[in-house]
Amino acid sequence: MLSAGGRLVEELEKDGSEHITKKIGSKTPSAFFHILPLRKLLMEKHVDVLHLRSRMPAWIGYLAWKSIPKRKRPVLVTTFHGFYSVNAYSAIMTKGEGVIAISRSIKEHIFNNYGRRKRVRLIFRGVDSKYFDPRRVSGARVKELEEKWQLDRNKKILMLPGRLTRLKGQEVFLNSLRYVKNRNYQAVLVGDTLGNPGYTEELNKLLSENNLQGKASLVGHCSDMPAAFMLADIVLSTSSLEPEAFGRTTVEAMAMGKPVIATAHGGSLETVVHGENGWLVKPSDAKDLGRAINKALAMEREELNLMGEKGKKRVTKRFTAQAMCEETEAFYFELLVATGNRTGNKRQWIE
């Protein structure tokens, strides 16, 4: 793997992968100096598959790949991860000999905006079903967060996880609470409050204006989301300005056996079955969101748990990391066969 590095490098290397640290994702002219070293690396390692996952590194990787004689090129795979702005810069993510779309919505986006249909494979993103497993979360971990966030477990807990940004719609959620008749709840917004101070200030102002002190709070970043989800009765995803490409946080909550309320666009249309494992609401519509919250709060915990179990089964069947990896590897081999395995090697690829 080639990347700028990060907290998962140690785990990656422990599992037997090789990591090469290069800052090829910086959006500066100096990034293009990585093209020739990457070309050399691809040829020296006799790489079979080059998998590109974000736009700037994809440009570097694509230009390095194009500079290799055609008969010696690795198979080129790209993954289209989001509803990128439609322009020439984003079009690089459609240049793979095989393209992975992480949801049906993204697959349609690729076709509608770039006309690409051939070798576009739908492979849903997956969650780590071992990490997001209620049976693996100790009571002590849950209790620690309960006390830290000052939660009253006699009340139903509404949880909105995600970085604080207008794209995630936290202000829509806070405004929706004006329409909630059942007052036996506590709402927690989980996400870093330091990265977007202006928006954080706006949310705090909404808490005051809507008289939500003691009812809703911004609890900051959480490094133990499995334990956090164990505290929730209902988990929300309120992305408003643009849809979630897949909505992994929603699926993580489902894996933990929690019913979800999500906006009815993008990946949520494929993960949430309205009335079965959660509810779908109109994007940016605080009143509609409030109605869904009222329905959820009116249910007994046993009923909510049954909905959550249906969501958990749905994740196990369709949205696990293991399934994602197996389908991706199968796509690699399919493309190697289709292109004649130009490099003639076995199981050597770089991302």
Residue, then its C-alpha position, 0 to 999 in steps of 0.5 A: m500500500l502506498s499512502a501518506g501513512g496513518r494510525l492503521v499502518e502498524e496493523l496493516e504491516k502486522d497482517g503481512s502487507e508492505h506500506i510505502t509512505k509517500k504524500i501523493g495526495s497533496k494537491t500541489p504541483s510538487a505531487f507530480f514529482h511522484i510520477l516517475p518514482l511510482r512508475k519505477l516502483l510498479m515495474e520493479k515490484h512487477v505489480d499485477v493490480l494498481h488500485l486507485r482510491s482518491r482523485m489526486p493520487a489517482w491522477i499520479g497513479y494514472l499518469a505513472w501507469k500510462s507511461i509504462p509500455k502497454r504490455k507491462r502495465p498492471v491492471l488499473v482499478t479505481t474506486f468511485h467513493g463519493f458524489y464528486s463534483v462532475n468535472a475533468y478532475s473527478a473523471i479520473m475515477t472512471k479511467g480504471e480498466g475496472v471501476i468499483a462503485i460503492s453503492r447503486s446510487i454511485k453506479e448510476h452517478i457514474f453512468n449518468n454523468y460520465g457514460r461509463r457502463k463497461r466493467v463497473r462493478l457494484i461492491f458495497r462498502g463493508v463494516d468490520s463485523k468483529y469490531f462492531d459486535p455487541r457481544r464484544v463490548s464490555g459493560a465497563r466501556v459503555k458505563e465509562l461513556e454513559e458517565k462521561w456524557q451524563l446520560d440518563r438511561n431511563k430516557k431513550i437516547l437519540m444519537l447522531p454520529g458524524r463530523l460536524t459539518r453542514l453536509k451532515g445536517q446536525e442543524v436539521f436534527l436540532n431543529s427537528l426536536r422542536y416537533v418532538k412531542n415525547r420529551n422522555y429522551q436525550a440527544v447526543l451529537v457525536g463528532d469533533t467539535l474543534g474542526n469546524p468552530g463556526y458551525t459548532e458555535e451555530l449548533n450551540k446557538l440552536l441548542s439555546e434558541n430551541n431550549l434544548q439544554g439538558k435535552a441535547s448536547l455536543v459530546g465531541h469526538c469518540s474513539d469507541m463507537p461500538a460502546a457509543f452505539m450500545l448507549a443509543d436507542i435510535v441512531l440518526s443520519t441526517s445528511s442533507l446538502e448531498p447524499e451519503a455515497f454509502g453511509r458507513t456510520t449508518v451500517e455500523a449502527m445497524a451492525m450493533g443492532k440499532p434502528v436508524i433514521a436516515t435521509a432518503h437519498g444516496g446509499s441510505l436507500e440501499t441500507v435502510v428498509h423503511g419500517e423494517n430496520g428504521w425510517l427514511v425521511k425527506p432530506s433537509d426536512a426538520k418536520d418530517l424528521g421530527r415525525a419519524i423521531n416521534k414514531a420511534l420514541a412512541m415504541e417500546r424498547e423491545e420493539l426498537n430492539l426487534m427492528g435493530e435485530k433486522g438491521k443487524k441481519r441485513v448487515t451480516k447478509r450484505f454489508t460486511a468487510q469480509a464480503m467487500c474484500e472477497e468481492t474486490e479480490a474476485f474482481y481483480f482476478e476477473l480483470l487479470v483474466a480479461t486483460g491477459n495478466r500482462t505482467g504474468n505474476k501472481r497476487q501482487w497488487i498495490e493500492 
